[in-house]
Amino acid sequence: RKNGNTEWYEAWKKEMENVSVAFEFKHHGYKPPPGWIETSGHLIWDVKMDFTKKARWVKDGHKTADIVSSSFAGVVSRESVRIALTYAALNDIPVVAADIQNAYLQAPSSEKHYIICGDEFGEEHRGKVALIRRALYGGKMAGRDYWRHMRRFMSELGFKACKADPEVWMREHTAPNGESYWEYVLLYVDDCLVISHRGMSILQNEIGVHFKLKEESIGEPELYLGGKIWKRAYEKKE
């Protein structure tokens, strides 16, 4: 009120709209199905590097029972990124990137948990039972659920995982000059790096059809995994 803005309110409103897809809201008095366990969650407030106000509703995974199966979720290695960029430079193949918005919320949850909605869900849902249907940040299995979901999706697109690094996905294609080559998609959770002559089409017409991409992130990358990258041409001096 003192600053004359509603930035924190807008951050909360945006997050609750985005995260609502993860829940199946039931009517008052509804009893959860057998086998479903009650859990909870809370809002985390933060200020990003560009001073944007950010809110995130996270599941209280630390309060849930320990898991008995693997929660492994792989990410592409930095060595693979360096090799892929070298491959792109040597063969003059375009490199484009994009971030998946609210990545975990794209994947179905393997856990049977529900919450009793609090004040942050508004008057409409306060006190209701909500079944958690999507992977949520903070959940012990959320990373694995999203990882497995993304792997199934990449396979359906015709890509296959590289044996040296399973988070490097490859697919044979034909270059504009008629030669056969391999196009690649490198995955680091919600960060997609595409090396292909039709990279924008892969992002927008294949991945982007099923996963919502951040519009401002689509294009030639300037920053990837914390490091600045750019294309530079050197002229050979006589």
Stockholm file with secondary structure:
# STOCKHOLM 1.0

chainA/1-238         RKNGNTEWYEAWKKEMENVSVAFEFKHHGYKPPPGWIETSGHLIWDVKMDFTKKARWVKDGHKTADIVSSSFAGVVSRESVRIALTYAALNDIPVVAADIQNAYLQAPSSEKHYIICGDEFGEEHRGKVALIRRALYGGKMAGRDYWRHMRRFMSELGFKACKADPEVWMREHTAPNGESYWEYVLLYVDDCLVISHRGMSILQNEIGVHFKLKEESIGEPELYLGGKIWKRAYEKKE
#=GR chainA/1-238 SS CCSSCCHHHHHHHHHHHHHGGGEEECCTTCCCCTTCEECCEEEEEEECTTCCEEEEEEECGGGSCCCSSCCCCCCCCHHHHHHHHHHHHHTTCCEEEEEBTTGGGGSBCSSCEEEECCGGGCTTTTTCEEEECBCCTTCTTHHHHHHHHHHHHHHHTTCEECSSCTTEEEEEEECTTSCEEEEEEEEETTEEEEESTTHHHIIIIIIHHHSCBCGGGCBSCSEETTEECCCCCCCCCC
#=GC SS_cons         CCSSCCHHHHHHHHHHHHHGGGEEECCTTCCCCTTCEECCEEEEEEECTTCCEEEEEEECGGGSCCCSSCCCCCCCCHHHHHHHHHHHHHTTCCEEEEEBTTGGGGSBCSSCEEEECCGGGCTTTTTCEEEECBCCTTCTTHHHHHHHHHHHHHHHTTCEECSSCTTEEEEEEECTTSCEEEEEEEEETTEEEEESTTHHHIIIIIIHHHSCBCGGGCBSCSEETTEECCCCCCCCCC
//
